Amino acid sequence: MAEQVTTETNQYLTFTLGKEVFALDISTVREVLELTHVTRIPRTPDYMRGVINLRGHAVPVVGMRRKLNMKDIEDTINTCIIIVEVEFDGERTVLGALVDSVREVFEMDPESIEAPPKMGAAVKSEYIKGMGRQDDEFIIILDIARIFSAEELAAVQKMSQQAPTPSESAA
């Protein structure tokens, strides 16, 4: 009987913020949505764009540019919302990440991913799982769970439980 050889390959969803290319582990991504109406919630942090109605549930949307201390730009036809799941307090928290554009699902061998840089990146290195490469382009692989502090995730979870869905607030 022939020995079965398995090679581990990781899949990542790549997206852009300005000229930078970022990636999220595909296992954290639920779906990608076109930009839709985001209902602003008063007295939330500036990186919180508000909530969207996702099949009857209020899902908080985070502006990734603001969260990563990047300059805001106007939304375009390519702007989309990546729906992700983050583990917090033993529960799955669903939130939307607003990005400039989504590119593709990309496979990278674990050996081709370098450790995060100690300095010089646009993003704090504790948010970065690693640095990948596609042709001559660097891809910053983000750890979506580390981008948010425990307090921020608790606030997001509370917001999604208390916020009216956009259809309710219009009534």
Kinemage of the C-alpha trace (Angstrom):
@kinemage 1
@onewidth
@group {chain A} dominant
@subgroup {mainchain}
@vectorlist {calphas} color= white
{ca met a 1} P 0.000 0.000 0.000
{ca ala a 2} L 1.405 3.389 -0.991
{ca glu a 3} L 2.063 5.889 1.782
{ca gln a 4} L -0.216 8.888 1.566
{ca val a 5} L 1.595 12.208 1.582
{ca thr a 6} L -0.296 15.325 2.617
{ca thr a 7} L 1.016 18.829 2.130
{ca glu a 8} L -0.429 21.604 4.221
{ca thr a 9} L -1.485 24.651 2.221
{ca asn a 10} L -3.230 27.629 3.749
{ca gln a 11} L -5.879 29.578 1.878
{ca tyr a 12} L -6.270 33.307 2.358
{ca leu a 13} L -8.740 35.883 1.091
{ca thr a 14} L -6.730 38.843 -0.203
{ca phe a 15} L -8.041 42.407 -0.126
{ca thr a 16} L -6.708 45.909 -0.518
{ca leu a 17} L -6.567 49.027 1.575
{ca gly a 18} L -4.976 51.651 -0.644
{ca lys a 19} L -1.931 50.163 -2.349
{ca glu a 20} L -1.375 47.602 0.411
{ca val a 21} L -2.495 43.992 -0.005
{ca phe a 22} L -3.759 42.201 3.080
{ca ala a 23} L -5.051 38.700 3.666
{ca leu a 24} L -7.298 36.891 6.121
{ca asp a 25} L -7.284 33.169 6.781
{ca ile a 26} L -10.218 31.827 4.757
{ca ser a 27} L -11.425 29.852 7.798
{ca thr a 28} L -12.407 33.162 9.472
{ca val a 29} L -14.326 34.427 6.423
{ca arg a 30} L -18.039 33.684 6.050
{ca glu a 31} L -18.803 35.660 2.907
{ca val a 32} L -18.091 38.811 0.924
{ca leu a 33} L -20.846 41.379 0.337
{ca glu a 34} L -21.143 44.345 -1.961
{ca leu a 35} L -21.299 47.627 -0.082
{ca thr a 36} L -24.776 48.138 1.306
{ca his a 37} L -26.384 50.764 3.524
{ca val a 38} L -24.641 50.932 6.905
{ca thr a 39} L -26.739 52.355 9.748
{ca arg a 40} L -24.584 54.506 12.026
{ca ile a 41} L -24.891 53.851 15.764
{ca pro a 42} L -24.337 56.944 17.954
{ca arg a 43} L -21.541 57.013 20.532
{ca thr a 44} L -19.470 54.195 19.040
{ca pro a 45} L -15.727 54.307 18.326
{ca asp a 46} L -14.772 56.106 15.099
{ca tyr a 47} L -13.660 52.861 13.410
{ca met a 48} L -17.194 51.436 13.819
{ca arg a 49} L -19.093 52.331 10.670
{ca gly a 50} L -22.379 51.024 12.104
{ca val a 51} L -24.489 47.927 11.446
{ca ile a 52} L -25.929 46.184 8.411
{ca asn a 53} L -28.931 43.908 8.135
{ca leu a 54} L -27.634 40.447 7.257
{ca arg a 55} L -30.607 38.129 6.816
{ca gly a 56} L -32.485 39.732 9.704
{ca his a 57} L -29.510 40.097 12.054
{ca ala a 58} L -27.661 43.303 12.910
{ca val a 59} L -23.983 42.825 12.071
{ca pro a 60} L -21.486 45.485 13.200
{ca val a 61} L -19.234 46.851 10.437
{ca val a 62} L -15.679 47.995 11.136
{ca gly a 63} L -13.894 50.407 8.813
{ca met a 64} L -10.561 48.605 8.422
{ca arg a 65} L -8.790 51.777 7.254
{ca arg a 66} L -9.607 53.554 10.519
{ca lys a 67} L -8.943 50.484 12.632
{ca leu a 68} L -5.480 50.173 11.097
{ca asn a 69} L -4.760 53.929 11.361
{ca met a 70} L -4.915 54.547 7.611
{ca lys a 71} L -6.305 57.635 5.907
{ca asp a 72} L -10.030 57.472 5.032
{ca ile a 73} L -11.121 57.581 1.405
{ca glu a 74} L -14.523 57.767 -0.238
{ca asp a 75} L -16.267 54.432 -0.790
{ca thr a 76} L -16.133 53.237 -4.399
{ca ile a 77} L -17.880 50.635 -6.529
{ca asn a 78} L -15.163 48.171 -5.407
{ca thr a 79} L -15.668 48.780 -1.668
{ca cys a 80} L -17.004 45.659 0.012
{ca ile a 81} L -17.728 44.113 3.363
{ca ile a 82} L -16.011 40.887 4.375
{ca ile a 83} L -18.141 39.031 6.920
{ca val a 84} L -15.818 37.345 9.417
{ca glu a 85} L -16.179 35.248 12.560
{ca val a 86} L -13.977 35.958 15.554
{ca glu a 87} L -13.777 33.718 18.619
{ca phe a 88} L -14.399 35.701 21.815
{ca asp a 89} L -15.244 34.430 25.293
{ca gly a 90} L -16.039 30.967 23.917
{ca glu a 91} L -18.527 32.426 21.426
{ca arg a 92} L -18.327 33.264 17.756
{ca thr a 93} L -18.731 36.986 17.091
{ca val a 94} L -19.752 37.940 13.558
{ca leu a 95} L -18.694 41.298 12.177
{ca gly a 96} L -18.141 43.000 8.865
{ca ala a 97} L -14.789 44.375 7.757
{ca leu a 98} L -15.126 47.244 5.277
{ca val a 99} L -12.261 47.128 2.738
{ca asp a 100} L -11.360 48.982 -0.475
{ca ser a 101} L -11.623 45.851 -2.642
{ca val a 102} L -11.436 42.071 -2.483
{ca arg a 103} L -8.975 40.376 -4.807
{ca glu a 104} L -8.971 36.584 -4.626
{ca val a 105} L -8.553 33.454 -2.568
{ca phe a 106} L -4.853 32.705 -2.627
{ca glu a 107} L -2.992 29.598 -1.448
{ca met a 108} L 0.325 29.884 0.363
{ca asp a 109} L 2.501 27.101 1.681
{ca pro a 110} L 3.294 27.668 5.363
{ca glu a 111} L 7.033 27.603 4.514
{ca ser a 112} L 6.624 30.622 2.236
{ca ile a 113} L 5.195 32.816 5.019
{ca glu a 114} L 7.754 34.900 6.879
{ca ala a 115} L 7.473 36.135 10.464
{ca pro a 116} L 5.971 39.608 10.888
{ca pro a 117} L 8.458 42.469 10.684
{ca lys a 118} L 9.487 44.152 13.913
{ca met a 119} L 8.994 47.649 12.471
{ca gly a 120} L 8.273 49.565 9.306
{ca ala a 121} L 4.820 48.131 8.551
{ca ala a 122} L 1.716 50.305 8.261
{ca val a 123} L 0.079 47.992 10.797
{ca lys a 124} L 1.211 47.179 14.333
{ca ser a 125} L 3.078 43.880 14.157
{ca glu a 126} L 0.932 42.176 16.804
{ca tyr a 127} L -1.924 42.231 14.263
{ca ile a 128} L 0.196 40.461 11.658
{ca lys a 129} L 0.346 36.666 11.438
{ca gly a 130} L 3.028 36.824 8.796
{ca met a 131} L 4.192 38.188 5.474
{ca gly a 132} L 3.482 36.300 2.296
{ca arg a 133} L 4.454 36.962 -1.277
{ca gln a 134} L 2.612 36.793 -4.557
{ca asp a 135} L 4.967 37.389 -7.464
{ca asp a 136} L 6.861 40.560 -6.426
{ca glu a 137} L 4.138 41.805 -4.077
{ca phe a 138} L 4.094 41.448 -0.293
{ca ile a 139} L 0.856 40.287 1.307
{ca ile a 140} L 0.295 41.239 4.937
{ca ile a 141} L -1.519 38.339 6.607
{ca leu a 142} L -3.687 39.736 9.408
{ca asp a 143} L -4.825 37.932 12.525
{ca ile a 144} L -8.409 39.228 12.632
{ca ala a 145} L -8.869 38.172 16.276
{ca arg a 146} L -5.838 40.219 17.399
{ca ile a 147} L -6.890 43.403 15.629
{ca phe a 148} L -9.517 43.871 18.328
{ca ser a 149} L -8.944 43.999 22.072
{ca ala a 150} L -11.161 41.974 24.408
{ca glu a 151} L -13.010 45.192 25.323
{ca glu a 152} L -13.602 46.028 21.655
{ca leu a 153} L -14.909 42.541 20.897
{ca ala a 154} L -17.200 42.719 23.938
{ca ala a 155} L -18.537 46.067 22.667
{ca val a 156} L -19.067 44.627 19.166
{ca gln a 157} L -20.889 41.624 20.623
{ca lys a 158} L -23.080 43.892 22.761
{ca met a 159} L -23.761 46.182 19.779
{ca ser a 160} L -24.938 43.295 17.605
{ca gln a 161} L -27.266 42.069 20.356
{ca gln a 162} L -28.786 45.461 21.157
{ca ala a 163} L -28.837 47.252 17.822
{ca pro a 164} L -32.058 47.293 15.863
{ca thr a 165} L -31.737 45.911 12.369
{ca pro a 166} L -31.825 48.679 9.761
{ca ser a 167} L -35.343 47.602 8.740
{ca glu a 168} L -36.567 47.959 12.346
{ca ser a 169} L -35.060 51.423 12.710
{ca ala a 170} L -36.878 52.565 9.561
{ca ala a 171} L -40.262 51.557 10.995
